[in-house]
């Protein structure tokens, strides 16, 4: 196994996941629409991730994972 999660286009507009010790993982999307299915950027607590992965250890600390979607694949 790996302590990383591979990220793709979310199916929800937003979700809150209750974690241990009263922490919360918030998942949010921006510009979600039927024509916007491609991930343009993913941010963890406001900072852009450098790739399409996030560490399990980050998520269990609580915070906000934001997906920005668009109509075309992002160009690296």
N, CA, C and O atoms as a Maestro MAE file, in Angstrom:
{
 s_m_m2io_version
 :::
 2.0.0
}

f_m_ct {
 s_m_title
 :::
 protein
 m_atom[304] {
  # First column is atom index #
  i_m_mmod_type
  r_m_x_coord
  r_m_y_coord
  r_m_z_coord
  i_m_residue_number
  s_m_chain_name
  s_m_pdb_residue_name
  s_m_pdb_atom_name
  i_m_atomic_number
  :::
  1 25 0.827 -1.184 0.000 1 A "UNK " " N  " 7
  2 3 0.000 0.000 0.000 1 A "UNK " " CA " 6
  3 2 0.864 1.238 0.000 1 A "UNK " " C  " 6
  4 15 2.087 1.181 0.135 1 A "UNK " " O  " 8
  5 25 0.200 2.335 -0.153 2 A "UNK " " N  " 7
  6 3 0.849 3.635 -0.197 2 A "UNK " " CA " 6
  7 2 0.093 4.607 0.693 2 A "UNK " " C  " 6
  8 15 -1.131 4.526 0.799 2 A "UNK " " O  " 8
  9 25 0.806 5.526 1.333 3 A "UNK " " N  " 7
  10 3 0.116 6.525 2.152 3 A "UNK " " CA " 6
  11 2 -0.411 7.696 1.327 3 A "UNK " " C  " 6
  12 15 -0.785 8.727 1.886 3 A "UNK " " O  " 8
  13 25 -0.444 7.548 0.008 4 A "UNK " " N  " 7
  14 3 -0.927 8.606 -0.876 4 A "UNK " " CA " 6
  15 2 -2.254 8.215 -1.509 4 A "UNK " " C  " 6
  16 15 -2.535 7.039 -1.736 4 A "UNK " " O  " 8
  17 25 -3.061 9.231 -1.785 5 A "UNK " " N  " 7
  18 3 -4.292 9.054 -2.537 5 A "UNK " " CA " 6
  19 2 -4.124 9.743 -3.882 5 A "UNK " " C  " 6
  20 15 -3.665 10.884 -3.942 5 A "UNK " " O  " 8
  21 25 -4.491 9.062 -4.957 6 A "UNK " " N  " 7
  22 3 -4.495 9.667 -6.288 6 A "UNK " " CA " 6
  23 2 -5.816 10.404 -6.445 6 A "UNK " " C  " 6
  24 15 -6.879 9.853 -6.159 6 A "UNK " " O  " 8
  25 25 -5.747 11.646 -6.898 7 A "UNK " " N  " 7
  26 3 -6.932 12.481 -6.992 7 A "UNK " " CA " 6
  27 2 -7.465 12.544 -8.412 7 A "UNK " " C  " 6
  28 15 -6.700 12.543 -9.376 7 A "UNK " " O  " 8
  29 25 -8.784 12.598 -8.530 8 A "UNK " " N  " 7
  30 3 -9.461 12.748 -9.808 8 A "UNK " " CA " 6
  31 2 -10.615 13.712 -9.642 8 A "UNK " " C  " 6
  32 15 -10.760 14.341 -8.593 8 A "UNK " " O  " 8
  33 25 -11.422 13.830 -10.657 9 A "UNK " " N  " 7
  34 3 -12.550 14.756 -10.635 9 A "UNK " " CA " 6
  35 2 -13.592 14.304 -9.605 9 A "UNK " " C  " 6
  36 15 -14.071 13.172 -9.672 9 A "UNK " " O  " 8
  37 25 -13.944 15.176 -8.655 10 A "UNK " " N  " 7
  38 3 -14.899 14.783 -7.621 10 A "UNK " " CA " 6
  39 2 -16.331 14.716 -8.155 10 A "UNK " " C  " 6
  40 15 -16.687 15.414 -9.104 10 A "UNK " " O  " 8
  41 25 -17.135 13.871 -7.532 11 A "UNK " " N  " 7
  42 3 -18.540 13.749 -7.904 11 A "UNK " " CA " 6
  43 2 -19.447 14.599 -7.018 11 A "UNK " " C  " 6
  44 15 -20.651 14.675 -7.260 11 A "UNK " " O  " 8
  45 25 -18.890 15.228 -6.012 12 A "UNK " " N  " 7
  46 3 -19.678 16.056 -5.096 12 A "UNK " " CA " 6
  47 2 -19.274 17.521 -5.227 12 A "UNK " " C  " 6
  48 15 -18.149 17.831 -5.618 12 A "UNK " " O  " 8
  49 25 -20.201 18.417 -4.897 13 A "UNK " " N  " 7
  50 3 -19.886 19.848 -4.861 13 A "UNK " " CA " 6
  51 2 -19.137 20.161 -3.574 13 A "UNK " " C  " 6
  52 15 -18.171 20.925 -3.562 13 A "UNK " " O  " 8
  53 25 -19.609 19.549 -2.489 14 A "UNK " " N  " 7
  54 3 -18.922 19.716 -1.212 14 A "UNK " " CA " 6
  55 2 -19.278 18.548 -0.300 14 A "UNK " " C  " 6
  56 15 -20.322 17.911 -0.441 14 A "UNK " " O  " 8
  57 25 -18.377 18.291 0.636 15 A "UNK " " N  " 7
  58 3 -18.606 17.246 1.630 15 A "UNK " " CA " 6
  59 2 -17.757 17.562 2.854 15 A "UNK " " C  " 6
  60 15 -16.646 18.082 2.742 15 A "UNK " " O  " 8
  61 25 -18.290 17.244 4.003 16 A "UNK " " N  " 7
  62 3 -17.555 17.363 5.260 16 A "UNK " " CA " 6
  63 2 -17.468 15.980 5.879 16 A "UNK " " C  " 6
  64 15 -18.471 15.279 6.012 16 A "UNK " " O  " 8
  65 25 -16.248 15.596 6.258 17 A "UNK " " N  " 7
  66 3 -16.017 14.287 6.859 17 A "UNK " " CA " 6
  67 2 -15.520 14.507 8.282 17 A "UNK " " C  " 6
  68 15 -14.481 15.134 8.492 17 A "UNK " " O  " 8
  69 25 -16.255 13.995 9.251 18 A "UNK " " N  " 7
  70 3 -15.849 14.115 10.647 18 A "UNK " " CA " 6
  71 2 -14.702 13.145 10.919 18 A "UNK " " C  " 6
  72 15 -14.785 11.959 10.599 18 A "UNK " " O  " 8
  73 25 -13.639 13.667 11.511 19 A "UNK " " N  " 7
  74 3 -12.456 12.880 11.825 19 A "UNK " " CA " 6
  75 2 -12.291 12.765 13.339 19 A "UNK " " C  " 6
  76 15 -13.061 13.352 14.100 19 A "UNK " " O  " 8
  77 25 -11.315 12.029 13.756 20 A "UNK " " N  " 7
  78 3 -11.013 11.885 15.178 20 A "UNK " " CA " 6
  79 2 -10.646 13.227 15.791 20 A "UNK " " C  " 6
  80 15 -10.218 14.149 15.097 20 A "UNK " " O  " 8
  81 25 -10.821 13.316 17.100 21 A "UNK " " N  " 7
  82 3 -10.440 14.513 17.873 21 A "UNK " " CA " 6
  83 2 -11.171 15.764 17.435 21 A "UNK " " C  " 6
  84 15 -10.656 16.869 17.609 21 A "UNK " " O  " 8
  85 25 -12.376 15.615 16.861 22 A "UNK " " N  " 7
  86 3 -13.179 16.772 16.474 22 A "UNK " " CA " 6
  87 2 -12.711 17.483 15.218 22 A "UNK " " C  " 6
  88 15 -13.209 18.564 14.905 22 A "UNK " " O  " 8
  89 25 -11.775 16.905 14.498 23 A "UNK " " N  " 7
  90 3 -11.271 17.522 13.267 23 A "UNK " " CA " 6
  91 2 -12.232 17.233 12.117 23 A "UNK " " C  " 6
  92 15 -13.020 16.288 12.170 23 A "UNK " " O  " 8
  93 25 -12.154 18.067 11.073 24 A "UNK " " N  " 7
  94 3 -13.022 17.908 9.912 24 A "UNK " " CA " 6
  95 2 -12.216 18.022 8.632 24 A "UNK " " C  " 6
  96 15 -11.377 18.912 8.491 24 A "UNK " " O  " 8
  97 25 -12.474 17.117 7.704 25 A "UNK " " N  " 7
  98 3 -11.935 17.206 6.347 25 A "UNK " " CA " 6
  99 2 -13.044 17.784 5.483 25 A "UNK " " C  " 6
  100 15 -14.126 17.206 5.384 25 A "UNK " " O  " 8
  101 25 -12.776 18.921 4.859 26 A "UNK " " N  " 7
  102 3 -13.744 19.565 3.978 26 A "UNK " " CA " 6
  103 2 -13.287 19.372 2.536 26 A "UNK " " C  " 6
  104 15 -12.134 19.641 2.196 26 A "UNK " " O  " 8
  105 25 -14.195 18.909 1.704 27 A "UNK " " N  " 7
  106 3 -13.922 18.763 0.274 27 A "UNK " " CA " 6
  107 2 -14.817 19.746 -0.447 27 A "UNK " " C  " 6
  108 15 -16.032 19.741 -0.249 27 A "UNK " " O  " 8
  109 25 -14.228 20.597 -1.289 28 A "UNK " " N  " 7
  110 3 -14.968 21.634 -1.996 28 A "UNK " " CA " 6
  111 2 -14.590 21.611 -3.467 28 A "UNK " " C  " 6
  112 15 -13.491 21.193 -3.833 28 A "UNK " " O  " 8
  113 25 -15.513 22.066 -4.307 29 A "UNK " " N  " 7
  114 3 -15.204 22.231 -5.729 29 A "UNK " " CA " 6
  115 2 -15.533 23.645 -6.148 29 A "UNK " " C  " 6
  116 15 -16.435 24.279 -5.599 29 A "UNK " " O  " 8
  117 25 -14.798 24.128 -7.119 30 A "UNK " " N  " 7
  118 3 -15.051 25.429 -7.736 30 A "UNK " " CA " 6
  119 2 -15.275 25.199 -9.220 30 A "UNK " " C  " 6
  120 15 -14.582 24.399 -9.848 30 A "UNK " " O  " 8
  121 25 -16.242 25.901 -9.769 31 A "UNK " " N  " 7
  122 3 -16.570 25.862 -11.204 31 A "UNK " " CA " 6
  123 2 -17.101 24.504 -11.650 31 A "UNK " " C  " 6
  124 15 -16.954 24.134 -12.814 31 A "UNK " " O  " 8
  125 25 -17.716 23.761 -10.736 32 A "UNK " " N  " 7
  126 3 -18.269 22.459 -11.126 32 A "UNK " " CA " 6
  127 2 -19.522 22.677 -11.971 32 A "UNK " " C  " 6
  128 15 -20.430 23.413 -11.585 32 A "UNK " " O  " 8
  129 25 -19.551 22.032 -13.116 33 A "UNK " " N  " 7
  130 3 -20.679 22.111 -14.050 33 A "UNK " " CA " 6
  131 2 -20.594 20.898 -14.968 33 A "UNK " " C  " 6
  132 15 -19.541 20.266 -15.052 33 A "UNK " " O  " 8
  133 25 -21.683 20.558 -15.660 34 A "UNK " " N  " 7
  134 3 -21.641 19.398 -16.555 34 A "UNK " " CA " 6
  135 2 -20.501 19.454 -17.576 34 A "UNK " " C  " 6
  136 15 -19.955 18.417 -17.954 34 A "UNK " " O  " 8
  137 25 -20.142 20.662 -18.020 35 A "UNK " " N  " 7
  138 3 -19.071 20.788 -19.012 35 A "UNK " " CA " 6
  139 2 -17.678 20.888 -18.376 35 A "UNK " " C  " 6
  140 15 -16.672 20.790 -19.078 35 A "UNK " " O  " 8
  141 25 -17.616 21.079 -17.079 36 A "UNK " " N  " 7
  142 3 -16.334 21.216 -16.379 36 A "UNK " " CA " 6
  143 2 -16.034 19.947 -15.598 36 A "UNK " " C  " 6
  144 15 -16.375 19.836 -14.420 36 A "UNK " " O  " 8
  145 25 -15.400 18.999 -16.255 37 A "UNK " " N  " 7
  146 3 -15.111 17.710 -15.614 37 A "UNK " " CA " 6
  147 2 -13.615 17.459 -15.429 37 A "UNK " " C  " 6
  148 15 -13.220 16.434 -14.874 37 A "UNK " " O  " 8
  149 25 -12.797 18.381 -15.887 38 A "UNK " " N  " 7
  150 3 -11.344 18.203 -15.798 38 A "UNK " " CA " 6
  151 2 -10.779 19.027 -14.644 38 A "UNK " " C  " 6
  152 15 -11.107 20.202 -14.482 38 A "UNK " " O  " 8
  153 25 -9.927 18.391 -13.851 39 A "UNK " " N  " 7
  154 3 -9.298 19.075 -12.727 39 A "UNK " " CA " 6
  155 2 -8.223 20.017 -13.261 39 A "UNK " " C  " 6
  156 15 -7.312 19.599 -13.974 39 A "UNK " " O  " 8
  157 25 -8.345 21.286 -12.906 40 A "UNK " " N  " 7
  158 3 -7.365 22.299 -13.298 40 A "UNK " " CA " 6
  159 2 -6.310 22.494 -12.214 40 A "UNK " " C  " 6
  160 15 -5.134 22.732 -12.490 40 A "UNK " " O  " 8
  161 25 -6.774 22.383 -10.978 41 A "UNK " " N  " 7
  162 3 -5.884 22.607 -9.837 41 A "UNK " " CA " 6
  163 2 -6.520 21.963 -8.613 41 A "UNK " " C  " 6
  164 15 -7.743 21.882 -8.503 41 A "UNK " " O  " 8
  165 25 -5.677 21.507 -7.697 42 A "UNK " " N  " 7
  166 3 -6.135 21.022 -6.396 42 A "UNK " " CA " 6
  167 2 -5.344 21.782 -5.340 42 A "UNK " " C  " 6
  168 15 -4.121 21.896 -5.419 42 A "UNK " " O  " 8
  169 25 -6.070 22.302 -4.346 43 A "UNK " " N  " 7
  170 3 -5.425 23.041 -3.257 43 A "UNK " " CA " 6
  171 2 -5.692 22.353 -1.927 43 A "UNK " " C  " 6
  172 15 -6.797 21.875 -1.670 43 A "UNK " " O  " 8
  173 25 -4.673 22.310 -1.094 44 A "UNK " " N  " 7
  174 3 -4.807 21.814 0.272 44 A "UNK " " CA " 6
  175 2 -4.619 23.004 1.195 44 A "UNK " " C  " 6
  176 15 -3.535 23.582 1.274 44 A "UNK " " O  " 8
  177 25 -5.690 23.364 1.891 45 A "UNK " " N  " 7
  178 3 -5.670 24.534 2.785 45 A "UNK " " CA " 6
  179 2 -5.160 25.778 2.066 45 A "UNK " " C  " 6
  180 15 -4.384 26.559 2.618 45 A "UNK " " O  " 8
  181 25 -5.612 25.947 0.816 46 A "UNK " " N  " 7
  182 3 -5.291 27.150 0.056 46 A "UNK " " CA " 6
  183 2 -4.010 27.093 -0.755 46 A "UNK " " C  " 6
  184 15 -3.765 27.986 -1.567 46 A "UNK " " O  " 8
  185 25 -3.199 26.088 -0.565 47 A "UNK " " N  " 7
  186 3 -1.927 25.979 -1.299 47 A "UNK " " CA " 6
  187 2 -2.048 24.914 -2.384 47 A "UNK " " C  " 6
  188 15 -2.501 23.799 -2.123 47 A "UNK " " O  " 8
  189 25 -1.642 25.263 -3.592 48 A "UNK " " N  " 7
  190 3 -1.739 24.343 -4.724 48 A "UNK " " CA " 6
  191 2 -0.841 23.133 -4.519 48 A "UNK " " C  " 6
  192 15 0.318 23.256 -4.122 48 A "UNK " " O  " 8
  193 25 -1.406 21.949 -4.802 49 A "UNK " " N  " 7
  194 3 -0.607 20.728 -4.765 49 A "UNK " " CA " 6
  195 2 0.252 20.667 -6.020 49 A "UNK " " C  " 6
  196 15 -0.149 21.162 -7.073 49 A "UNK " " O  " 8
  197 25 1.431 20.063 -5.911 50 A "UNK " " N  " 7
  198 3 2.336 19.998 -7.064 50 A "UNK " " CA " 6
  199 2 2.002 18.847 -8.005 50 A "UNK " " C  " 6
  200 15 2.529 18.783 -9.116 50 A "UNK " " O  " 8
  201 25 1.141 17.946 -7.575 51 A "UNK " " N  " 7
  202 3 0.757 16.815 -8.412 51 A "UNK " " CA " 6
  203 2 -0.604 16.297 -8.001 51 A "UNK " " C  " 6
  204 15 -1.242 16.856 -7.108 51 A "UNK " " O  " 8
  205 25 -1.054 15.231 -8.644 52 A "UNK " " N  " 7
  206 3 -2.406 14.723 -8.376 52 A "UNK " " CA " 6
  207 2 -2.481 13.745 -7.196 52 A "UNK " " C  " 6
  208 15 -3.255 12.788 -7.231 52 A "UNK " " O  " 8
  209 25 -1.691 13.981 -6.170 53 A "UNK " " N  " 7
  210 3 -1.669 13.099 -5.003 53 A "UNK " " CA " 6
  211 2 -1.741 13.922 -3.726 53 A "UNK " " C  " 6
  212 15 -1.300 15.071 -3.682 53 A "UNK " " O  " 8
  213 25 -2.307 13.311 -2.686 54 A "UNK " " N  " 7
  214 3 -2.316 13.926 -1.357 54 A "UNK " " CA " 6
  215 2 -1.995 12.818 -0.352 54 A "UNK " " C  " 6
  216 15 -2.382 11.665 -0.538 54 A "UNK " " O  " 8
  217 25 -1.293 13.182 0.695 55 A "UNK " " N  " 7
  218 3 -0.869 12.219 1.707 55 A "UNK " " CA " 6
  219 2 -1.981 11.954 2.728 55 A "UNK " " C  " 6
  220 15 -2.693 12.867 3.146 55 A "UNK " " O  " 8
  221 25 -2.110 10.697 3.114 56 A "UNK " " N  " 7
  222 3 -3.093 10.316 4.131 56 A "UNK " " CA " 6
  223 2 -2.872 11.111 5.417 56 A "UNK " " C  " 6
  224 15 -3.829 11.568 6.044 56 A "UNK " " O  " 8
  225 25 -1.623 11.271 5.801 57 A "UNK " " N  " 7
  226 3 -1.294 12.000 7.022 57 A "UNK " " CA " 6
  227 2 -1.795 13.434 7.015 57 A "UNK " " C  " 6
  228 15 -2.156 13.965 8.065 57 A "UNK " " O  " 8
  229 25 -1.823 14.065 5.857 58 A "UNK " " N  " 7
  230 3 -2.356 15.419 5.751 58 A "UNK " " CA " 6
  231 2 -3.861 15.419 5.989 58 A "UNK " " C  " 6
  232 15 -4.378 16.223 6.765 58 A "UNK " " O  " 8
  233 25 -4.554 14.514 5.317 59 A "UNK " " N  " 7
  234 3 -6.011 14.490 5.384 59 A "UNK " " CA " 6
  235 2 -6.522 14.240 6.795 59 A "UNK " " C  " 6
  236 15 -7.505 14.855 7.210 59 A "UNK " " O  " 8
  237 25 -5.872 13.343 7.546 60 A "UNK " " N  " 7
  238 3 -6.365 13.014 8.882 60 A "UNK " " CA " 6
  239 2 -6.118 14.129 9.894 60 A "UNK " " C  " 6
  240 15 -6.633 14.074 11.011 60 A "UNK " " O  " 8
  241 25 -5.342 15.131 9.519 61 A "UNK " " N  " 7
  242 3 -5.146 16.289 10.382 61 A "UNK " " CA " 6
  243 2 -6.304 17.283 10.257 61 A "UNK " " C  " 6
  244 15 -6.440 18.199 11.068 61 A "UNK " " O  " 8
  245 25 -7.140 17.084 9.222 62 A "UNK " " N  " 7
  246 3 -8.253 18.000 8.977 62 A "UNK " " CA " 6
  247 2 -7.797 19.168 8.134 62 A "UNK " " C  " 6
  248 15 -6.620 19.529 8.136 62 A "UNK " " O  " 8
  249 25 -8.725 19.750 7.421 63 A "UNK " " N  " 7
  250 3 -8.424 20.881 6.559 63 A "UNK " " CA " 6
  251 2 -9.367 20.884 5.373 63 A "UNK " " C  " 6
  252 15 -10.389 20.198 5.369 63 A "UNK " " O  " 8
  253 25 -9.007 21.669 4.364 64 A "UNK " " N  " 7
  254 3 -9.862 21.813 3.192 64 A "UNK " " CA " 6
  255 2 -9.117 21.418 1.931 64 A "UNK " " C  " 6
  256 15 -8.035 21.929 1.644 64 A "UNK " " O  " 8
  257 25 -9.716 20.498 1.182 65 A "UNK " " N  " 7
  258 3 -9.210 20.054 -0.110 65 A "UNK " " CA " 6
  259 2 -10.135 20.641 -1.165 65 A "UNK " " C  " 6
  260 15 -11.315 20.295 -1.226 65 A "UNK " " O  " 8
  261 25 -9.595 21.534 -2.000 66 A "UNK " " N  " 7
  262 3 -10.406 22.245 -2.986 66 A "UNK " " CA " 6
  263 2 -9.993 21.843 -4.391 66 A "UNK " " C  " 6
  264 15 -8.813 21.886 -4.738 66 A "UNK " " O  " 8
  265 25 -10.976 21.451 -5.199 67 A "UNK " " N  " 7
  266 3 -10.764 21.095 -6.601 67 A "UNK " " CA " 6
  267 2 -11.297 22.225 -7.472 67 A "UNK " " C  " 6
  268 15 -12.436 22.661 -7.299 67 A "UNK " " O  " 8
  269 25 -10.477 22.699 -8.407 68 A "UNK " " N  " 7
  270 3 -10.915 23.694 -9.388 68 A "UNK " " CA " 6
  271 2 -11.068 22.953 -10.709 68 A "UNK " " C  " 6
  272 15 -10.119 22.340 -11.196 68 A "UNK " " O  " 8
  273 25 -12.266 23.012 -11.289 69 A "UNK " " N  " 7
  274 3 -12.568 22.257 -12.488 69 A "UNK " " CA " 6
  275 2 -12.676 23.167 -13.706 69 A "UNK " " C  " 6
  276 15 -12.902 24.370 -13.577 69 A "UNK " " O  " 8
  277 25 -12.511 22.574 -14.901 70 A "UNK " " N  " 7
  278 3 -12.616 23.330 -16.142 70 A "UNK " " CA " 6
  279 2 -13.025 22.411 -17.294 70 A "UNK " " C  " 6
  280 15 -13.128 21.197 -17.116 70 A "UNK " " O  " 8
  281 25 -13.261 22.994 -18.482 71 A "UNK " " N  " 7
  282 3 -13.768 22.219 -19.623 71 A "UNK " " CA " 6
  283 2 -12.708 21.475 -20.407 71 A "UNK " " C  " 6
  284 15 -13.048 20.632 -21.238 71 A "UNK " " O  " 8
  285 25 -11.444 21.753 -20.176 72 A "UNK " " N  " 7
  286 3 -10.344 21.120 -20.915 72 A "UNK " " CA " 6
  287 2 -9.333 20.555 -19.931 72 A "UNK " " C  " 6
  288 15 -9.220 21.060 -18.814 72 A "UNK " " O  " 8
  289 25 -8.596 19.522 -20.315 73 A "UNK " " N  " 7
  290 3 -7.537 19.021 -19.427 73 A "UNK " " CA " 6
  291 2 -6.509 20.123 -19.154 73 A "UNK " " C  " 6
  292 15 -6.187 20.920 -20.036 73 A "UNK " " O  " 8
  293 25 -6.012 20.154 -17.947 74 A "UNK " " N  " 7
  294 3 -4.979 21.123 -17.585 74 A "UNK " " CA " 6
  295 2 -3.685 20.773 -18.310 74 A "UNK " " C  " 6
  296 15 -3.356 19.601 -18.488 74 A "UNK " " O  " 8
  297 25 -2.971 21.787 -18.718 75 A "UNK " " N  " 7
  298 3 -1.681 21.594 -19.383 75 A "UNK " " CA " 6
  299 2 -0.596 21.763 -18.335 75 A "UNK " " C  " 6
  300 15 -0.504 22.814 -17.702 75 A "UNK " " O  " 8
  301 25 0.234 20.729 -18.142 76 A "UNK " " N  " 7
  302 3 1.276 20.822 -17.092 76 A "UNK " " CA " 6
  303 2 2.323 21.868 -17.402 76 A "UNK " " C  " 6
  304 15 3.254 22.060 -16.620 76 A "UNK " " O  " 8
  :::
 }
 m_bond[303] {
  # First column is bond index #
  i_m_from
  i_m_to
  i_m_order
  :::
  1 1 2 1
  2 2 3 1
  3 3 4 2
  4 3 5 1
  5 5 6 1
  6 6 7 1
  7 7 8 2
  8 7 9 1
  9 9 10 1
  10 10 11 1
  11 11 12 2
  12 11 13 1
  13 13 14 1
  14 14 15 1
  15 15 16 2
  16 15 17 1
  17 17 18 1
  18 18 19 1
  19 19 20 2
  20 19 21 1
  21 21 22 1
  22 22 23 1
  23 23 24 2
  24 23 25 1
  25 25 26 1
  26 26 27 1
  27 27 28 2
  28 27 29 1
  29 29 30 1
  30 30 31 1
  31 31 32 2
  32 31 33 1
  33 33 34 1
  34 34 35 1
  35 35 36 2
  36 35 37 1
  37 37 38 1
  38 38 39 1
  39 39 40 2
  40 39 41 1
  41 41 42 1
  42 42 43 1
  43 43 44 2
  44 43 45 1
  45 45 46 1
  46 46 47 1
  47 47 48 2
  48 47 49 1
  49 49 50 1
  50 50 51 1
  51 51 52 2
  52 51 53 1
  53 53 54 1
  54 54 55 1
  55 55 56 2
  56 55 57 1
  57 57 58 1
  58 58 59 1
  59 59 60 2
  60 59 61 1
  61 61 62 1
  62 62 63 1
  63 63 64 2
  64 63 65 1
  65 65 66 1
  66 66 67 1
  67 67 68 2
  68 67 69 1
  69 69 70 1
  70 70 71 1
  71 71 72 2
  72 71 73 1
  73 73 74 1
  74 74 75 1
  75 75 76 2
  76 75 77 1
  77 77 78 1
  78 78 79 1
  79 79 80 2
  80 79 81 1
  81 81 82 1
  82 82 83 1
  83 83 84 2
  84 83 85 1
  85 85 86 1
  86 86 87 1
  87 87 88 2
  88 87 89 1
  89 89 90 1
  90 90 91 1
  91 91 92 2
  92 91 93 1
  93 93 94 1
  94 94 95 1
  95 95 96 2
  96 95 97 1
  97 97 98 1
  98 98 99 1
  99 99 100 2
  100 99 101 1
  101 101 102 1
  102 102 103 1
  103 103 104 2
  104 103 105 1
  105 105 106 1
  106 106 107 1
  107 107 108 2
  108 107 109 1
  109 109 110 1
  110 110 111 1
  111 111 112 2
  112 111 113 1
  113 113 114 1
  114 114 115 1
  115 115 116 2
  116 115 117 1
  117 117 118 1
  118 118 119 1
  119 119 120 2
  120 119 121 1
  121 121 122 1
  122 122 123 1
  123 123 124 2
  124 123 125 1
  125 125 126 1
  126 126 127 1
  127 127 128 2
  128 127 129 1
  129 129 130 1
  130 130 131 1
  131 131 132 2
  132 131 133 1
  133 133 134 1
  134 134 135 1
  135 135 136 2
  136 135 137 1
  137 137 138 1
  138 138 139 1
  139 139 140 2
  140 139 141 1
  141 141 142 1
  142 142 143 1
  143 143 144 2
  144 143 145 1
  145 145 146 1
  146 146 147 1
  147 147 148 2
  148 147 149 1
  149 149 150 1
  150 150 151 1
  151 151 152 2
  152 151 153 1
  153 153 154 1
  154 154 155 1
  155 155 156 2
  156 155 157 1
  157 157 158 1
  158 158 159 1
  159 159 160 2
  160 159 161 1
  161 161 162 1
  162 162 163 1
  163 163 164 2
  164 163 165 1
  165 165 166 1
  166 166 167 1
  167 167 168 2
  168 167 169 1
  169 169 170 1
  170 170 171 1
  171 171 172 2
  172 171 173 1
  173 173 174 1
  174 174 175 1
  175 175 176 2
  176 175 177 1
  177 177 178 1
  178 178 179 1
  179 179 180 2
  180 179 181 1
  181 181 182 1
  182 182 183 1
  183 183 184 2
  184 183 185 1
  185 185 186 1
  186 186 187 1
  187 187 188 2
  188 187 189 1
  189 189 190 1
  190 190 191 1
  191 191 192 2
  192 191 193 1
  193 193 194 1
  194 194 195 1
  195 195 196 2
  196 195 197 1
  197 197 198 1
  198 198 199 1
  199 199 200 2
  200 199 201 1
  201 201 202 1
  202 202 203 1
  203 203 204 2
  204 203 205 1
  205 205 206 1
  206 206 207 1
  207 207 208 2
  208 207 209 1
  209 209 210 1
  210 210 211 1
  211 211 212 2
  212 211 213 1
  213 213 214 1
  214 214 215 1
  215 215 216 2
  216 215 217 1
  217 217 218 1
  218 218 219 1
  219 219 220 2
  220 219 221 1
  221 221 222 1
  222 222 223 1
  223 223 224 2
  224 223 225 1
  225 225 226 1
  226 226 227 1
  227 227 228 2
  228 227 229 1
  229 229 230 1
  230 230 231 1
  231 231 232 2
  232 231 233 1
  233 233 234 1
  234 234 235 1
  235 235 236 2
  236 235 237 1
  237 237 238 1
  238 238 239 1
  239 239 240 2
  240 239 241 1
  241 241 242 1
  242 242 243 1
  243 243 244 2
  244 243 245 1
  245 245 246 1
  246 246 247 1
  247 247 248 2
  248 247 249 1
  249 249 250 1
  250 250 251 1
  251 251 252 2
  252 251 253 1
  253 253 254 1
  254 254 255 1
  255 255 256 2
  256 255 257 1
  257 257 258 1
  258 258 259 1
  259 259 260 2
  260 259 261 1
  261 261 262 1
  262 262 263 1
  263 263 264 2
  264 263 265 1
  265 265 266 1
  266 266 267 1
  267 267 268 2
  268 267 269 1
  269 269 270 1
  270 270 271 1
  271 271 272 2
  272 271 273 1
  273 273 274 1
  274 274 275 1
  275 275 276 2
  276 275 277 1
  277 277 278 1
  278 278 279 1
  279 279 280 2
  280 279 281 1
  281 281 282 1
  282 282 283 1
  283 283 284 2
  284 283 285 1
  285 285 286 1
  286 286 287 1
  287 287 288 2
  288 287 289 1
  289 289 290 1
  290 290 291 1
  291 291 292 2
  292 291 293 1
  293 293 294 1
  294 294 295 1
  295 295 296 2
  296 295 297 1
  297 297 298 1
  298 298 299 1
  299 299 300 2
  300 299 301 1
  301 301 302 1
  302 302 303 1
  303 303 304 2
  :::
 }
}
